Amino acid sequence: MIFIHDKIYAKVWKVDKHEKYIDLQATTSEKDADGNYINSGWFPRLIGHAFNSLKDKIKEGDRLIITKSKMTNERYTAQDGSTKSAFKFVVLEAEIEEPKDSASAAPAQSAPAQTPAAAPAANDTCPW
């Protein structure tokens, strides 16, 4: 298993709420050397703190900032007896990214604001 404590920026396309977890369909993207975006599709599951803090807020179209997550590639035995593996992406802590235009409504600051680490831009079109 791999624990990730860095921020991951994702666009939410589908939300499937359950009693104790939320399954998402989301994408992330990065720029290649030519300036084109490469999209990756994911199916993360929100549990624990992420579930409790977002269960009444998260919706399709939101931009999500994942701050703590875990990835595993678990082996299992299929019905035919063969050994297979299943990739699992579990989100432990996350928050919804505020729209950029809401920052303009904030009062002016005397000192320039620090620029956060560059986040990969996400396409607004679902690749599926």
Solvent accessible surface area in square Angstrom, and as a share of the most:
residue,aa,sasa,rsa
1,M,154,0.69
2,I,111,0.56
3,F,102,0.43
4,I,38,0.20
5,H,125,0.56
6,D,108,0.56
7,K,121,0.51
8,I,36,0.18
9,Y,40,0.15
10,A,5,0.04
11,K,19,0.08
12,V,0,0.00
13,W,42,0.15
14,K,120,0.51
15,V,35,0.20
16,D,73,0.38
17,K,101,0.43
18,H,73,0.33
19,E,151,0.68
20,K,151,0.64
21,Y,60,0.23
22,I,0,0.00
23,D,39,0.20
24,L,5,0.03
25,Q,19,0.08
26,A,2,0.01
27,T,5,0.03
28,T,23,0.13
29,S,8,0.05
30,E,105,0.47
31,K,123,0.52
32,D,49,0.25
33,A,113,0.87
34,D,122,0.63
35,G,39,0.37
36,N,89,0.45
37,Y,88,0.33
38,I,88,0.45
39,N,53,0.27
40,S,46,0.30
41,G,38,0.36
42,W,69,0.24
43,F,143,0.59
44,P,2,0.01
45,R,95,0.35
46,L,0,0.00
47,I,58,0.29
48,G,42,0.40
49,H,113,0.51
50,A,0,0.00
51,F,20,0.08
52,N,92,0.47
53,S,39,0.25
54,L,5,0.03
55,K,79,0.34
56,D,125,0.65
57,K,129,0.55
58,I,5,0.03
59,K,126,0.53
60,E,109,0.49
61,G,39,0.37
62,D,14,0.07
63,R,80,0.29
64,L,1,0.01
65,I,17,0.09
66,I,2,0.01
67,T,40,0.23
68,K,64,0.27
69,S,0,0.00
70,K,50,0.21
71,M,35,0.16
72,T,16,0.09
73,N,102,0.52
74,E,77,0.35
75,R,194,0.71
76,Y,104,0.39
77,T,97,0.56
78,A,20,0.15
79,Q,197,0.87
80,D,116,0.60
81,G,52,0.50
82,S,46,0.30
83,T,89,0.52
84,K,99,0.42
85,S,60,0.39
86,A,35,0.27
87,F,110,0.46
88,K,93,0.39
89,F,11,0.05
90,V,23,0.13
91,V,0,0.00
92,L,39,0.19
93,E,66,0.30
94,A,10,0.07
95,E,91,0.41
96,I,43,0.22
97,E,50,0.22
98,E,126,0.57
99,P,85,0.54
100,K,171,0.72
101,D,107,0.55
102,S,55,0.35
103,A,71,0.55
104,S,96,0.62
105,A,90,0.70
106,A,60,0.47
107,P,118,0.74
108,A,106,0.83
109,Q,130,0.58
110,S,127,0.82
111,A,65,0.50
112,P,129,0.81
113,A,77,0.60
114,Q,176,0.78
115,T,124,0.72
116,P,103,0.65
117,A,87,0.68
118,A,103,0.80
119,A,47,0.37
120,P,56,0.35
121,A,50,0.39
122,A,22,0.17
123,N,65,0.33
124,D,97,0.50
125,T,97,0.56
126,C,52,0.31
127,P,72,0.45
128,W,149,0.52
